[in-house]
Amino acid sequence: MFDFSFFVASKLKVFWEHHRFASLSIFTRVMIMIQRIFQLAVLIIATAIFSVVAFSQQVQRAPFDITDYKMDVQLNTAENKLQAVVDVTLTPLQDTRSLSFELNGSLKVESVSKVGAADGLPIATPVATPKPKTVPAPKTATPITTATPTVPQVTFVQDQVGVSDLGPSVKVDLGENVTAKTPLTLRFKYSGNLLTAEGGPLLTKRLAYVGTNNGYLFYAARWFPFHDYAADRATSDITISVPAGLQLVGFSDAPVTNTNGKYRFVQTKPALIGNFAYGKYVPKSLRFADYELQFNTKVGTDAMVAKYGEILGRALDFYTKQYGEPSSGKKIIIAQ
């Protein structure tokens, strides 16, 4: 049932407050308004301060510097799938037990392990040596047993959805406290389908794509574990396998090698790595000023190379005169 008495009382209270306010002098009304504005401003500032404090507490993570990557990547174009084993060499900048990496949410981490100094080294060829003479042990001898050292267990938690402020990421527990400035290498094994923008940093922009006849991998897609976007540079030795009939292009300090569809790219100077494209290309190189422009175009579109080469060359020449030569060199690779 409708409470009419409550309705009338409410209206009378509003009317009385309005009438009392209107009866005050202009000076008094202005002072009341200033007081209310001041109170509102204090409330907003306090809320902002508490938000900043909470946010800063939330994002505190151990800083570290990634120095090198070694990657073995397979692209299964028929299934739109990427499979990778990546060794990340890094140096913690403070004592820590855990490290956080960004990684595309479409990629599922299978394992994370710590790589020892002897891992990955070539196996020496055994040399035949004469067999030593065996001396029988005394009957009273007691066998000596040695304790097996405990190896710290590395564990990880993956956030593929991006619940934290870091976005899709992997938090690695090293199993023990690692002191600052102590280099270590972690091996990530992961795989996943890269077909849509899902899992990437942009909801509507696809920054990594593994297609049947063409595809690309951009640094910004976070298709390999990294942190400190656009700031943490590293050297790299990357091997990527693609099916027969496809060409893979990307930057490399050394000449790119191709062994049965297995391409190898090496960067000896620290850089923002991980930009590649593949397809059925018609390669063509142009020179503009001191720049070498390596175009890789699809069949039937190579006639546009000269026009785009001139536009790109003029732009590079302008920026070189304005800001100096780029640290990445004067070889530019363009893929359609």
C-alpha positions, -999 to 999 in steps of 0.1 A, spaced: 0 0 0 13 35 -8 24 55 23 8 89 16 20 104 49 56 96 41 52 111 7 38 144 21 65 145 48 92 141 23 78 168 0 74 192 30 110 186 40 124 193 5 102 225 3 114 236 37 151 231 29 146 250 -4 127 278 13 153 281 41 181 282 16 164 308 -6 158 331 24 195 334 32 215 363 19 235 360 -13 268 361 6 257 332 29 244 311 0 277 316 -19 297 305 12 275 274 16 281 265 -21 319 270 -18 319 249 14 301 220 -5 324 223 -35 354 221 -11 340 191 6 334 174 -27 369 182 -39 384 168 -7 364 136 -12 376 132 -48 413 138 -39 411 113 -10 395 87 -33 422 93 -59 450 90 -33 436 57 -19 432 44 -55 468 52 -64 481 36 -32 461 4 -38 472 3 -74 509 8 -65 506 -20 -40 490 -43 -66 516 -39 -93 548 -43 -72 569 -70 -89 605 -79 -89 624 -60 -116 647 -80 -139 666 -75 -172 662 -100 -200 695 -103 -219 691 -131 -244 666 -154 -261 671 -188 -277 640 -201 -295 629 -232 -314 595 -225 -330 573 -247 -353 544 -232 -372 518 -257 -381 499 -237 -407 472 -264 -413 461 -261 -377 469 -224 -372 492 -235 -344 525 -223 -329 547 -246 -308 578 -232 -291 606 -240 -267 621 -207 -255 652 -202 -233 651 -168 -216 683 -156 -200 678 -128 -174 693 -111 -144 671 -102 -114 677 -66 -102 668 -74 -66 666 -105 -45 635 -124 -55 618 -158 -56 592 -150 -83 592 -134 -118 563 -123 -140 562 -124 -178 537 -112 -203 525 -139 -228 497 -140 -253 466 -156 -237 460 -179 -267 492 -197 -259 491 -224 -232 523 -230 -211 531 -267 -207 562 -264 -185 588 -239 -171 622 -252 -159 655 -238 -149 683 -245 -174 717 -254 -160 751 -244 -173 756 -278 -190 723 -279 -207 724 -275 -245 762 -281 -248 774 -305 -274 781 -340 -262 818 -349 -264 828 -380 -284 838 -408 -261 874 -419 -263 884 -455 -257 906 -459 -227 921 -491 -212 901 -508 -186 915 -502 -151 924 -533 -130 898 -542 -105 909 -546 -70 886 -567 -48 873 -548 -18 879 -562 17 852 -584 30 847 -561 59 843 -529 38 810 -510 43 795 -493 13 794 -455 15 762 -437 6 759 -401 -3 728 -379 0 712 -367 -32 711 -329 -32 676 -314 -33 669 -295 -65 645 -265 -61 613 -271 -79 602 -244 -104 564 -239 -106 542 -214 -125 507 -199 -126 494 -188 -159 467 -161 -163 454 -166 -199 424 -143 -194 444 -112 -182 427 -107 -148 457 -88 -134 469 -54 -144 497 -71 -164 472 -87 -188 477 -123 -200 508 -134 -181 528 -162 -164 541 -159 -128 571 -182 -122 581 -194 -87 618 -202 -88 616 -225 -58 643 -206 -39 654 -171 -33 677 -158 -61 700 -129 -52 702 -98 -72 726 -97 -102 726 -135 -105 720 -145 -141 697 -175 -147 680 -191 -177 644 -203 -178 630 -227 -204 594 -222 -214 575 -248 -234 541 -237 -248 517 -239 -278 485 -226 -290 464 -214 -320 469 -179 -333 440 -172 -356 421 -142 -341 429 -112 -319 418 -132 -288 446 -133 -262 464 -103 -276 468 -68 -261 442 -53 -285 407 -67 -287 401 -58 -323 437 -59 -338 453 -92 -347 490 -89 -340 499 -125 -346 484 -149 -372 493 -184 -383 474 -190 -415 476 -216 -442 493 -196 -469 506 -166 -450 510 -153 -415 530 -130 -392 544 -127 -357 548 -92 -342 567 -83 -311 537 -65 -297 516 -97 -299 535 -111 -269 540 -145 -287 571 -151 -265 576 -144 -228 588 -109 -221 583 -79 -198 587 -41 -198 571 -35 -232 592 -16 -258 620 -11 -233 638 -44 -224 660 -51 -254 678 -85 -258 700 -105 -282 685 -135 -298 690 -167 -317 657 -178 -332 649 -208 -353 614 -211 -370 601 -240 -391 575 -235 -418 560 -259 -443 577 -264 -477 568 -238 -504 566 -209 -479 593 -182 -474 600 -167 -439 614 -132 -436 627 -113 -406 657 -93 -395 691 -109 -388 726 -96 -381 741 -127 -398 729 -142 -431 696 -161 -427 700 -198 -431 673 -222 -444 676 -259 -439 646 -278 -451 622 -250 -441 640 -243 -408 650 -207 -408 676 -192 -384 678 -155 -374 705 -141 -352 706 -107 -335 739 -100 -317 729 -64 -307 702 -60 -280 669 -51 -298 632 -55 -297 630 -88 -314 604 -112 -327 590 -96 -359 585 -122 -387 562 -128 -417 558 -158 -441 540 -165 -474 547 -171 -510 568 -141 -519 585 -125 -549 616 -108 -534 629 -75 -548 655 -51 -534 658 -14 -539 683 12 -528 673 47 -518 701 70 -505 720 47 -481 691 24 -474 685 -11 -487 648 -19 -490 641 -56 -492 605 -60 -505 587 -94 -503 554 -91 -522 527 -115 -532 526 -127 -568 511 -101 -591 517 -71 -569 554 -66 -574 547 -37 -598 539 -15 -568 574 -19 -553 589 11 -571 562 35 -560 562 24 -523 599 22 -523 603 58 -532 577 70 -506 594 49 -479 629 59 -490 620 96 -488 605 92 -453 636 73 -441 659 99 -455 640 127 -439 640 111 -404 677 103 -408 685 140 -414 663 150 -385 674 124 -358 704 106 -372 710 71 -383 689 43 -367 706 19 -344 690 -10 -362 710 -3 -393 700 7 -428 685 -26 -440 647 -25 -440 626 -56 -446 590 -52 -459 566 -80 -463 531 -80 -478 
